[in-house]
Every structure is written in structure tokens, then in C-alpha cells.
Amino acid sequence: MQSAEAKLSRNSLLLSLKRYSMAVHNMEQTVLIPSLLREVPSDDVLEQDAAFEDAKDLYDCYLMLRAIRTTVDSGLVSPHGDAKVKGQAALHKSLEPLLDADPEALFQFHLKGLFKIMGHLTKSSQNLTAKYMDIIGISN
């Protein structure tokens, strides 16, 4: 009998989400003292990207990666009460002309973006785990 992961296509969205979830789970299992990540600059591990603008140090990145994983795993997305709602509303307003586009093309555009960000977040989780191991003196 094949595993659930083997049944998924290499380019499957579910597999991409599962890889991210597993990378964060591994990060959580490895990072036993998250406070060691405080005041460690995030730019030496994570690519500077809009997703990490708010992260001041690796501790903030750790918390963000965990929060995103919780959302991915639970599917709970709160449209209200989020501090970033204003920015999201402005972005939605600027993208309104795209909503009239071909639905299939729009779907493909968003799907490519989702794959890209999930790959980036997975790599960031792995890099943060490796950096933590360096901090505590364990080499890979």
C-alpha cells in the first residue's frame, strides 16, 4: 500500500502544503528554546521579502511561520479583526480589475503564487531550523 504522500502528484498543492507543515513541525521539534532566536537578525537566514517585513529577528520569524502553519492546517482565516485588514483592503481594491479577467487564468495566477510562497516558507522554516542548530552548537 502506498503512502498518502506517494499518491499525490509532485506538483500537487496538497503536497506543497504538507511539506510546509512538516517543515514547521520539524522546526518546532528542533527549536526547544525559541528565546535563543531573539535578537538574531533574520536577514542572514531568510530572504528579504515582503512576507518578512514585520519580522525583527528570528524569533518573530519563528512565531510567524508557526502562525501560518496553524492557518494552513486548520483552514481558519479570520477576515475581521486582523491588523493587516486595511492593507489587504487596499490591495483588493487595486486588484479589482483583475477580478473581471478569465477565471481560469486568474486561478492559474493565484495557484502559481501560492506554490511560490509555500516553497519560500518551507525553505525559510528549514533555514531557521539550521540556524538554531548552529546557535546551540550542533552541526548538520
N, C-alpha and C positions, 0 to 999 in steps of 0.2 A: 504494500500500500504506500502510495506517495504522500509526502508531507504536504501540508496546505501551501507552503511557500513554493514547492516544486510545481504545483498545479497552476500557479499564477505565471502569466507571461512576464518576461524580463522587463518589459516596458509597462507593466501594469501599475496603475495608480495605487491600488491596494498594496502592492508590494513596496512601492516607494514610501507610503505612509507607515507600513510595518517596519521597514528598515530604519526610518527615523525614530519610531517608538522604541525599537530595540537599542538603538544607539544611545538614546536618552536614558533608558533603563540601565544600560551598562555604565553610563556616566554616573547615575545615582548610586549604583552599587560600588563604584570605584571611589567616588568623592565622599569619603566618610566625614570629613571636617570641612564643609563648604566655606567656613570663615577664613580658611587659608587662602582663598581666592580673592579676598578683599585687597584692594589697592594694587592688584596685579593688573597692569594695563591690558585691555582687551585687544589692542591693535597688533600685538605680537603673535596672537593665536588666530584671531578671526579677521577675515577680510573686512575692510571698512565698507559698510553697506548701509543703506537706509534702514534696514531691519535692526541694525545695532546702534543707531544714533543715540538712543537713550541709555545705553549701557556704558557706565563709567568705568567699570572694572570687570574682571572675570566673574566675580560673584553676581553682578547684575545679569551677565550673560547666562550664567547657570540658572538663575531664577526664571529668566525669560524662556530659555529652552524647555524647562520643566513645565511652565505655564502653557506653552504652545502644545506640548505633548498631551497635557491634560485635555486641552480643547480638541486635539486630533482624536484622542481615544474616546472621549465622551460625546463629542459632537455638539457640545453646548456652546452656542455662540450667543452672547448677550448683545442685542442691538442697542440697548439702552444702558445708561449708567457707566459707559466706558469713557475714560478721559480723552480718548482719541476720536470720539464721535464727530467733533467739529471738523477735524482734518479729513475724516472719511466722507463727511457730507460734502465738503468742498471738492474732493476727488471725484465723488459720484456725479456731482453737478458738471464737472469738466469733461466727464466721460459719457454724458448723456447722448451726444450724437452717435457714439458707438453702439448704443443700445438698439438703434434702428437698423444696424447692419445685419447681414446674413447671420442667422442664429448658429449655423454650423461653423462659420468662420470665427465667430465670437467665442464659441465653445473651444475651438482649437487653440485660439489665442490664450484663453484662460488656463487651459489644460497644460500648455507649454510653460506658462508662468508658474503654475503650481508645481510641476515637475522640477523646474529650476530652483525654486525656493526650498522645496523639500530636500533636494540634493545638497543645497548650500547649508541648510540647517543640520542635516545629518553629518556633513563634514565638520561643521562647527562643533557639534557635540563630541565627535571623535577627537578633534584637536584640543578641546578643553580638557577632556579626559587625559590625553597625553601630557598636556602642560601640568596638570595636577600631579601626575605621576613623577614628572621632573621635579616639581616643588618638594615633594616628600622624599625624593631621592631614590625612586625606583625607575630603572631604565626599562624600556620596552624590550 
